[in-house]
Amino acid sequence: MHNWIKLFEEQLQQTTLLEWLAVILGVAEVLLARVNNVWLYPTGIAGTLIGIYLLLIAGLYAESALNVYYLVMSVYGWVFWLSKSGKQEVKISWCNKREWIITVAIVFVGWIILYVLLKEFTTSNVPFWDSFASATAWAGMWLLARRKIENWVLLNISNLVAIPLLFYKKLPMLALLTLFLFVIAFWGYFEWAGIYKKENQETEPVLS
């Protein structure tokens, strides 16, 4: 335990201002998503761009490529939220059958592709779990872009796998950040469900 605390303290001391900015923007993105605020996307885009730069500098090219996906999904989500219904934002809703099929396909196809890439072309010693965490995050980002309540479930499945992976890789600061994101996503699920219920109650016709 003492070694983990010492490692955490060392990471804090070695963290650059640019890294802190990326973390702050990441936290702000999740908090904005939790309260259903479209500003989560420009905030997330800024944080992701910084993250891509930092990962490239560190030589983590696969992780950088995954962040490019998050960047594309953030741009897609921003446009979708604002323009899908003219000038009105897309409302929160539950997944339909077609969207569930797409979500499951993203998870399993993404999982297989990432596993093969990590296994064959990288030195990763945790390709199975690393690829699963990324694939579920991909699906969660797609659902978030479409304002589907289940996005929080997929993102938290990814978080649950990522937390022990980050501790295993001796990255306790990132693991604690992911734990924070897990808690926020847990609240986000119930908050979005409440917003959906309230909006649909308000639109239901009053029976005389």
BAFI-3210 file (N, C-alpha, C; in Angstrom, 3 decimals, decimal comma, padded with zeros to 6 digits):
// residues 208
n [1|2|3|4|5|6|7|8|9|10|11|12|13|14|15|16|17|18|19|20|21|22|23|24|25|26|27|28|29|30|31|32|33|34|35|36|37|38|39|40|41|42|43|44|45|46|47|48|49|50|51|52|53|54|55|56|57|58|59|60|61|62|63|64|65|66|67|68|69|70|71|72|73|74|75|76|77|78|79|80|81|82|83|84|85|86|87|88|89|90|91|92|93|94|95|96|97|98|99|100|101|102|103|104|105|106|107|108|109|110|111|112|113|114|115|116|117|118|119|120|121|122|123|124|125|126|127|128|129|130|131|132|133|134|135|136|137|138|139|140|141|142|143|144|145|146|147|148|149|150|151|152|153|154|155|156|157|158|159|160|161|162|163|164|165|166|167|168|169|170|171|172|173|174|175|176|177|178|179|180|181|182|183|184|185|186|187|188|189|190|191|192|193|194|195|196|197|198|199|200|201|202|203|204|205|206|207|208]
n.u [000,840|001,941|003,779|002,097|000,947|003,212|003,951|001,765|002,052|004,457|003,638|001,889|003,678|005,145|003,415|002,539|001,525|-000,012|-000,947|-002,527|-004,468|-005,712|-006,839|-008,574|-010,328|-011,416|-012,799|-014,604|-016,056|-017,489|-019,023|-020,602|-021,970|-023,462|-025,366|-026,731|-025,807|-024,971|-022,469|-020,640|-019,433|-017,681|-015,931|-014,983|-013,769|-011,623|-010,138|-009,572|-007,996|-005,700|-005,010|-004,419|-002,107|-000,357|-000,213|000,952|003,459|004,394|004,683|002,633|000,975|-001,250|-003,170|-003,429|-004,610|-007,105|-008,120|-008,451|-010,704|-012,561|-012,528|-013,656|-016,220|-017,103|-017,298|-019,237|-021,343|-021,827|-022,721|-024,946|-026,612|-027,334|-028,339|-030,061|-032,835|-033,634|-033,292|-033,610|-032,551|-031,640|-033,706|-033,407|-033,531|-034,558|-032,852|-033,848|-034,764|-033,182|-031,051|-029,927|-028,975|-026,999|-025,332|-024,450|-023,104|-021,040|-019,594|-018,736|-017,585|-015,720|-014,216|-013,054|-011,525|-009,775|-008,497|-007,085|-005,371|-003,907|-002,772|-001,228|000,323|001,370|003,090|001,491|000,474|-001,992|-004,090|-006,679|-008,449|-007,898|-008,711|-011,427|-012,315|-011,934|-013,643|-016,221|-016,310|-016,311|-018,867|-020,413|-019,829|-020,995|-023,704|-023,977|-023,651|-026,050|-027,792|-028,775|-029,979|-028,786|-026,117|-024,568|-024,422|-022,856|-020,487|-019,750|-019,302|-016,983|-015,390|-015,256|-013,666|-011,386|-010,351|-009,033|-007,137|-005,582|-004,478|-002,991|-001,151|000,305|-000,590|-001,871|-003,021|-004,509|-006,205|-007,701|-008,928|-010,539|-012,186|-013,562|-014,927|-016,538|-018,305|-019,605|-020,831|-022,586|-024,377|-025,229|-026,748|-029,144|-029,981|-030,437|-032,434|-034,411|-034,844|-035,860|-038,246|-039,609|-039,864|-041,495|-043,778|-044,660|-045,381|-047,448|-050,914|-053,501|-055,992|-059,475]
n.v [-001,205|001,204|001,597|002,109|004,537|006,145|006,012|007,278|009,866|010,575|010,626|012,778|014,865|014,806|015,419|017,367|020,762|020,706|018,087|018,172|019,960|018,448|016,423|017,944|018,991|016,591|015,692|017,814|017,433|015,043|015,832|017,814|016,232|014,706|016,525|016,935|018,802|020,397|021,509|019,701|018,493|020,360|020,820|018,227|017,705|019,516|018,512|015,926|016,419|017,452|015,185|013,345|014,504|014,310|011,519|010,735|011,935|010,421|008,015|006,186|004,909|003,350|003,928|006,611|006,520|005,473|007,635|009,366|008,269|008,836|011,583|011,939|010,857|012,687|015,055|014,192|013,675|016,248|017,654|016,052|016,315|019,026|019,506|017,523|017,702|020,098|023,195|022,359|020,550|017,081|014,847|013,081|009,542|006,037|003,106|001,629|-001,509|-001,798|-000,067|-001,310|-003,646|-002,580|-001,512|-003,815|-005,036|-003,188|-003,504|-006,278|-006,711|-004,638|-005,407|-007,863|-007,016|-005,111|-006,744|-008,566|-006,771|-005,680|-008,005|-009,026|-006,920|-005,319|-004,959|-005,527|-006,967|-007,455|-007,858|-008,900|-007,852|-005,141|-004,559|-005,154|-003,212|-000,906|-001,380|-001,453|001,143|002,472|001,761|002,959|005,682|006,069|005,720|007,824|009,979|009,856|010,465|008,431|006,729|004,398|004,721|005,331|002,910|001,265|002,795|002,598|-000,125|-000,310|001,368|-000,148|-002,284|-000,934|000,318|-001,658|-002,452|-000,149|000,198|-002,151|-001,588|000,216|002,885|004,740|007,325|007,801|005,670|006,400|008,667|007,455|005,999|008,095|009,005|006,794|006,971|009,394|008,675|006,753|008,311|009,871|008,126|007,715|010,344|011,096|009,245|010,232|012,754|011,961|010,697|012,863|014,630|013,127|012,800|015,405|015,768|014,037|013,620|015,234|013,560|013,968]
n.w [000,000|000,774|-001,284|-003,451|-002,678|-002,624|-005,337|-006,474|-005,413|-006,646|-009,306|-009,283|-008,829|-011,156|-013,152|-015,944|-016,823|-019,127|-019,099|-016,778|-017,680|-019,669|-018,088|-016,459|-018,391|-019,272|-016,996|-016,763|-019,102|-018,583|-016,388|-017,589|-019,405|-017,662|-016,721|-018,987|-020,936|-023,905|-024,224|-023,445|-025,605|-027,172|-025,060|-024,549|-027,027|-027,038|-024,840|-025,783|-028,047|-026,843|-025,384|-027,462|-028,521|-026,285|-025,946|-028,345|-028,091|-025,979|-027,200|-027,313|-029,510|-030,297|-028,309|-028,833|-031,346|-030,653|-029,293|-031,392|-032,532|-030,477|-030,767|-033,317|-032,830|-030,965|-032,450|-034,253|-032,459|-031,434|-033,705|-034,315|-032,038|-032,218|-034,793|-035,691|-035,315|-036,707|-035,291|-032,778|-029,909|-029,738|-028,032|-024,894|-024,743|-024,591|-025,848|-028,949|-030,557|-032,896|-032,374|-030,171|-031,373|-033,051|-031,072|-029,663|-031,773|-032,230|-029,847|-029,883|-032,447|-032,475|-030,234|-031,092|-033,325|-032,161|-030,286|-031,912|-033,243|-031,070|-030,072|-032,181|-033,182|-031,188|-028,003|-025,901|-022,805|-021,898|-023,825|-024,161|-022,126|-022,368|-024,976|-024,721|-022,880|-024,403|-026,608|-025,447|-024,538|-026,988|-027,935|-025,955|-026,378|-028,873|-028,247|-026,437|-028,162|-029,491|-027,538|-025,794|-022,992|-022,097|-022,625|-020,414|-019,071|-020,761|-020,809|-018,137|-017,828|-019,303|-017,689|-015,305|-016,065|-016,861|-014,546|-012,726|-014,626|-015,020|-012,472|-012,409|-014,385|-013,038|-012,845|-010,930|-010,617|-012,944|-012,668|-010,406|-011,423|-013,345|-011,653|-010,477|-012,755|-013,120|-010,935|-011,549|-013,961|-013,017|-011,532|-013,665|-015,235|-013,748|-013,568|-016,249|-016,837|-015,173|-016,341|-018,812|-018,003|-016,852|-019,053|-020,742|-019,220|-019,189|-021,830|-022,225|-022,977|-021,124|-019,424|-019,389]
ca.u [000,000|002,851|004,366|001,077|000,839|004,438|003,869|000,751|002,664|005,452|002,917|001,386|004,804|005,670|002,361|002,735|000,334|-000,823|-001,630|-003,584|-005,523|-006,430|-007,642|-009,644|-011,309|-012,096|-013,753|-015,653|-016,895|-018,408|-019,975|-021,543|-022,819|-024,369|-026,469|-027,364|-025,407|-024,299|-021,090|-019,746|-018,700|-016,479|-014,999|-014,358|-012,908|-010,382|-009,391|-009,109|-006,884|-004,512|-004,677|-003,778|-000,746|000,434|-000,002|001,926|004,766|004,783|004,882|001,484|000,295|-002,564|-004,059|-003,658|-005,569|-008,414|-008,577|-008,929|-012,092|-013,351|-012,628|-014,636|-017,534|-017,478|-017,756|-020,507|-022,344|-022,123|-023,551|-026,201|-027,437|-027,802|-028,947|-030,945|-034,222|-033,590|-032,546|-033,908|-031,642|-032,209|-034,130|-032,956|-034,462|-034,022|-032,510|-034,799|-034,162|-032,138|-029,897|-029,288|-028,224|-025,798|-024,480|-023,819|-022,161|-019,860|-018,830|-018,085|-016,707|-014,609|-013,428|-012,269|-010,541|-008,754|-007,732|-006,140|-004,352|-003,033|-002,060|-000,296|001,164|001,883|003,681|000,535|000,317|-003,397|-004,874|-008,083|-009,206|-007,675|-009,575|-012,827|-012,586|-012,026|-014,818|-017,421|-016,274|-016,753|-020,329|-020,962|-019,703|-022,002|-024,996|-023,964|-023,862|-027,465|-028,522|-029,445|-029,716|-027,914|-024,696|-023,903|-024,170|-021,700|-019,294|-019,330|-018,708|-015,603|-014,682|-015,022|-012,530|-010,213|-009,789|-007,968|-006,075|-004,703|-003,695|-002,045|-000,112|000,938|-001,037|-002,925|-003,717|-005,501|-007,203|-008,582|-009,735|-011,543|-013,142|-014,407|-015,803|-017,518|-019,326|-020,367|-021,662|-023,647|-025,365|-025,743|-027,789|-030,400|-030,403|-031,010|-033,710|-035,359|-035,168|-036,734|-039,554|-040,242|-040,236|-042,602|-044,963|-045,113|-045,940|-048,597|-052,174|-054,242|-057,306|-060,551]
ca.v [000,000|002,351|001,776|002,735|005,942|006,812|006,120|008,293|011,161|010,845|010,980|014,141|015,785|014,764|015,787|018,681|021,614|020,236|016,878|018,604|020,562|017,347|015,767|018,868|019,023|015,298|015,711|018,778|016,822|014,089|016,595|018,448|015,168|014,293|017,486|017,022|020,085|020,151|021,989|018,568|018,123|021,192|020,573|016,928|017,812|020,177|017,572|014,810|016,895|017,497|013,799|012,754|015,044|013,747|010,096|010,626|012,271|009,302|006,824|005,284|005,187|002,698|004,731|007,859|006,211|005,341|008,988|009,943|007,798|009,648|012,914|011,853|010,659|013,931|015,962|013,626|013,886|017,680|017,975|015,305|016,922|020,365|019,648|016,410|018,168|021,523|023,925|021,778|019,491|015,742|014,534|011,850|008,428|004,687|002,438|000,704|-002,799|-001,595|000,569|-002,334|-004,532|-001,840|-001,400|-005,130|-005,247|-002,346|-004,111|-007,545|-006,542|-003,816|-006,226|-008,821|-006,300|-004,549|-007,841|-009,062|-005,737|-005,607|-009,278|-009,278|-005,790|-004,562|-005,766|-005,558|-008,242|-007,564|-007,498|-009,328|-006,891|-003,807|-004,428|-005,153|-001,901|000,072|-001,664|-001,017|002,602|002,869|001,635|003,975|006,979|006,115|005,934|009,178|010,891|009,798|010,769|007,240|006,570|003,239|005,036|005,294|001,505|000,811|003,500|002,106|-001,447|000,005|001,890|-001,237|-003,065|-000,065|000,662|-002,598|-002,452|000,997|-000,118|-003,195|-000,919|001,163|004,241|004,959|008,590|007,587|004,742|007,172|009,498|006,575|005,715|009,292|008,983|005,740|007,512|010,389|007,950|006,108|009,370|010,311|007,192|007,997|011,705|011,067|008,515|011,164|013,769|011,305|010,496|014,166|015,163|012,359|013,113|016,737|015,726|013,154|014,362|015,179|012,936|014,665]
ca.w [000,000|000,849|-002,609|-004,298|-002,260|-003,072|-006,786|-006,744|-005,106|-007,685|-010,524|-009,112|-008,956|-012,525|-014,097|-016,557|-016,896|-020,250|-018,639|-015,862|-018,485|-020,313|-017,048|-016,062|-019,474|-019,265|-015,880|-017,113|-020,134|-017,961|-015,561|-018,501|-019,941|-016,587|-016,625|-020,302|-021,523|-025,171|-024,152|-023,169|-026,808|-027,395|-023,955|-024,800|-028,208|-026,611|-024,008|-026,603|-028,882|-025,976|-025,071|-028,636|-028,575|-025,190|-026,200|-029,439|-027,518|-025,120|-028,014|-027,172|-030,769|-030,327|-027,468|-029,549|-032,406|-030,009|-028,989|-032,645|-032,626|-029,549|-031,349|-034,408|-032,228|-030,296|-033,503|-034,729|-031,418|-031,348|-034,865|-034,215|-030,993|-032,570|-036,114|-036,041|-035,349|-037,006|-034,279|-031,481|-029,496|-029,695|-026,672|-024,260|-024,942|-024,425|-027,102|-029,556|-030,899|-033,896|-031,722|-029,336|-032,277|-033,443|-029,884|-029,439|-032,878|-031,979|-028,758|-030,210|-033,616|-032,012|-029,311|-031,877|-034,140|-031,281|-029,686|-032,928|-033,465|-029,892|-029,927|-033,275|-033,590|-030,044|-026,930|-024,791|-022,098|-021,482|-025,013|-024,021|-021,328|-022,911|-026,150|-024,268|-022,287|-025,488|-027,435|-024,730|-024,542|-028,328|-027,984|-025,064|-027,031|-029,942|-027,595|-025,884|-029,284|-029,850|-026,300|-025,295|-021,553|-021,883|-022,829|-019,108|-018,728|-021,539|-020,357|-016,833|-018,025|-019,697|-016,517|-014,354|-016,562|-016,964|-013,229|-012,326|-015,624|-014,764|-011,273|-012,802|-015,155|-012,114|-013,164|-009,936|-010,790|-013,984|-012,124|-009,528|-012,303|-013,935|-010,584|-010,396|-013,919|-012,869|-010,020|-012,294|-014,926|-012,234|-011,292|-014,954|-015,683|-013,058|-013,888|-017,593|-016,755|-014,568|-017,347|-019,795|-017,386|-016,690|-020,363|-021,309|-018,437|-019,587|-023,174|-022,251|-022,930|-019,858|-019,625|-018,658]
c.u [000,873|003,456|003,389|000,940|002,039|004,408|002,877|001,316|003,682|004,778|002,391|002,488|005,291|004,642|002,564|001,418|-000,602|-001,594|-002,780|-004,751|-006,360|-007,348|-008,824|-010,735|-012,087|-013,143|-014,922|-016,595|-017,925|-019,447|-021,022|-022,486|-023,863|-025,573|-027,074|-027,067|-024,559|-022,852|-020,106|-018,888|-017,521|-015,444|-014,243|-013,406|-011,572|-009,515|-008,811|-007,939|-005,584|-004,043|-003,958|-002,326|000,153|000,751|000,995|003,333|005,296|005,028|003,774|000,564|-001,089|-003,579|-004,387|-004,690|-006,984|-008,981|-009,020|-010,381|-012,998|-013,558|-013,693|-016,050|-018,016|-017,998|-019,113|-021,629|-022,780|-023,064|-024,926|-027,149|-028,092|-028,613|-029,952|-032,393|-034,272|-032,721|-032,814|-032,932|-032,382|-032,531|-033,541|-034,002|-033,763|-033,725|-033,701|-034,049|-033,000|-030,878|-029,181|-028,444|-026,916|-024,816|-023,726|-022,783|-020,889|-018,974|-018,055|-017,169|-015,480|-013,658|-012,506|-011,163|-009,403|-007,886|-006,667|-005,008|-003,368|-002,177|-000,952|000,703|001,661|002,486|002,755|000,456|-001,098|-004,316|-006,353|-008,903|-009,064|-008,604|-011,047|-013,202|-012,764|-013,289|-016,110|-017,477|-016,714|-018,276|-020,992|-020,910|-020,736|-023,386|-025,089|-024,244|-025,331|-028,387|-029,377|-029,012|-028,723|-026,437|-023,919|-023,570|-022,923|-020,414|-018,808|-018,840|-017,235|-014,790|-014,329|-013,835|-011,257|-009,556|-008,725|-006,824|-005,073|-003,870|-002,626|-000,860|000,618|000,678|-002,184|-003,691|-004,816|-006,592|-008,197|-009,472|-010,856|-012,594|-014,096|-015,407|-016,880|-018,657|-020,214|-021,309|-022,822|-024,763|-026,026|-026,868|-029,135|-030,906|-031,042|-032,350|-034,789|-035,797|-036,132|-038,145|-040,314|-040,716|-041,428|-043,894|-045,552|-045,779|-047,159|-049,884|-052,883|-055,629|-058,347|-061,469]
c.v [001,252|002,649|002,470|004,225|006,737|007,028|007,203|009,698|011,546|011,268|012,404|015,161|015,886|015,196|017,208|019,459|021,158|018,970|017,224|019,189|019,486|016,639|016,647|018,928|017,717|015,208|016,638|018,198|015,883|014,812|017,284|017,423|014,745|015,224|017,777|018,356|019,823|020,629|020,881|018,260|019,034|021,028|019,277|016,956|018,447|019,227|016,423|015,214|016,959|016,083|013,105|013,211|014,405|012,271|009,871|010,909|011,111|008,021|005,801|005,478|004,546|003,491|006,058|007,654|006,069|006,722|009,730|009,524|008,619|011,060|012,935|011,709|011,915|014,953|015,501|013,905|015,334|018,096|017,316|015,943|018,213|020,423|018,562|016,860|019,668|022,231|023,389|020,659|018,149|015,386|013,202|010,763|007,103|004,094|001,633|-000,565|-002,640|-001,013|-000,408|-003,282|-003,866|-001,756|-002,701|-005,413|-004,441|-002,985|-005,326|-007,444|-005,712|-004,589|-007,163|-008,116|-005,752|-005,631|-008,344|-008,052|-005,660|-006,866|-009,430|-008,150|-004,921|-005,518|-005,849|-006,938|-008,401|-007,238|-007,822|-008,265|-005,467|-003,563|-004,398|-003,795|-000,846|-000,128|-001,217|000,504|003,141|002,859|002,706|005,358|007,134|006,396|007,329|010,198|010,951|010,058|009,593|006,999|005,446|003,531|004,943|003,865|001,000|001,481|002,976|000,670|-001,273|000,483|000,785|-002,099|-002,223|000,214|-000,341|-002,668|-001,335|000,799|-001,159|-002,598|000,157|002,614|004,608|006,264|008,461|006,629|005,472|008,111|008,665|006,179|006,887|009,322|007,913|006,258|008,520|009,706|007,248|007,113|009,795|009,431|007,539|009,405|011,769|010,334|009,413|012,242|013,189|011,146|011,807|014,723|014,433|012,539|014,442|016,727|014,829|013,981|014,176|014,631|013,663|013,679]
c.w [000,000|-000,513|-003,558|-003,976|-002,754|-004,578|-007,191|-006,512|-006,180|-008,983|-010,453|-009,348|-010,407|-013,575|-014,613|-016,565|-018,016|-019,867|-017,689|-016,635|-019,168|-019,316|-016,653|-017,128|-019,546|-018,178|-016,202|-018,158|-019,519|-017,111|-016,435|-019,116|-018,918|-016,485|-017,994|-020,991|-022,764|-025,177|-023,779|-024,394|-027,124|-026,297|-024,174|-025,977|-027,831|-025,793|-024,813|-027,493|-028,073|-025,668|-026,229|-028,733|-027,514|-025,423|-027,325|-028,932|-026,679|-025,905|-027,879|-028,380|-030,855|-029,499|-028,141|-030,656|-031,837|-029,688|-030,243|-032,874|-031,717|-030,101|-032,450|-033,846|-031,511|-031,306|-034,028|-033,731|-031,319|-032,489|-034,744|-033,205|-031,480|-033,863|-036,489|-036,181|-035,624|-035,995|-032,880|-031,163|-029,483|-028,247|-026,192|-024,479|-024,641|-025,796|-027,626|-029,970|-031,874|-033,262|-030,794|-030,189|-032,702|-032,283|-029,623|-030,523|-032,675|-030,920|-029,248|-031,430|-033,223|-031,117|-030,086|-032,655|-033,272|-030,653|-030,661|-033,144|-032,293|-029,752|-030,952|-033,510|-032,432|-029,025|-025,711|-024,157|-021,542|-022,673|-024,880|-023,305|-021,839|-024,104|-025,749|-023,688|-023,374|-026,316|-026,750|-024,634|-025,903|-028,407|-027,118|-025,677|-028,144|-029,354|-026,985|-026,979|-029,683|-028,654|-025,825|-023,849|-021,299|-022,104|-021,526|-018,687|-019,452|-021,091|-019,009|-016,878|-018,406|-018,501|-015,526|-014,770|-016,546|-015,617|-012,779|-013,333|-015,362|-013,502|-011,599|-013,565|-014,346|-012,527|-012,220|-010,116|-011,841|-013,513|-011,227|-010,339|-012,922|-012,906|-010,404|-011,548|-013,776|-011,999|-010,750|-013,284|-014,225|-011,955|-012,600|-015,459|-015,057|-013,357|-015,267|-017,595|-016,163|-015,545|-018,381|-019,248|-017,259|-018,021|-020,957|-020,522|-018,870|-020,955|-023,283|-022,177|-021,596|-020,117|-018,781|-017,979]
res [m|h|n|w|i|k|l|f|e|e|q|l|q|q|t|t|l|l|e|w|l|a|v|i|l|g|v|a|e|v|l|l|a|r|v|n|n|v|w|l|y|p|t|g|i|a|g|t|l|i|g|i|y|l|l|l|i|a|g|l|y|a|e|s|a|l|n|v|y|y|l|v|m|s|v|y|g|w|v|f|w|l|s|k|s|g|k|q|e|v|k|i|s|w|c|n|k|r|e|w|i|i|t|v|a|i|v|f|v|g|w|i|i|l|y|v|l|l|k|e|f|t|t|s|n|v|p|f|w|d|s|f|a|s|a|t|a|w|a|g|m|w|l|l|a|r|r|k|i|e|n|w|v|l|l|n|i|s|n|l|v|a|i|p|l|l|f|y|k|k|l|p|m|l|a|l|l|t|l|f|l|f|v|i|a|f|w|g|y|f|e|w|a|g|i|y|k|k|e|n|q|e|t|e|p|v|l|s]
***
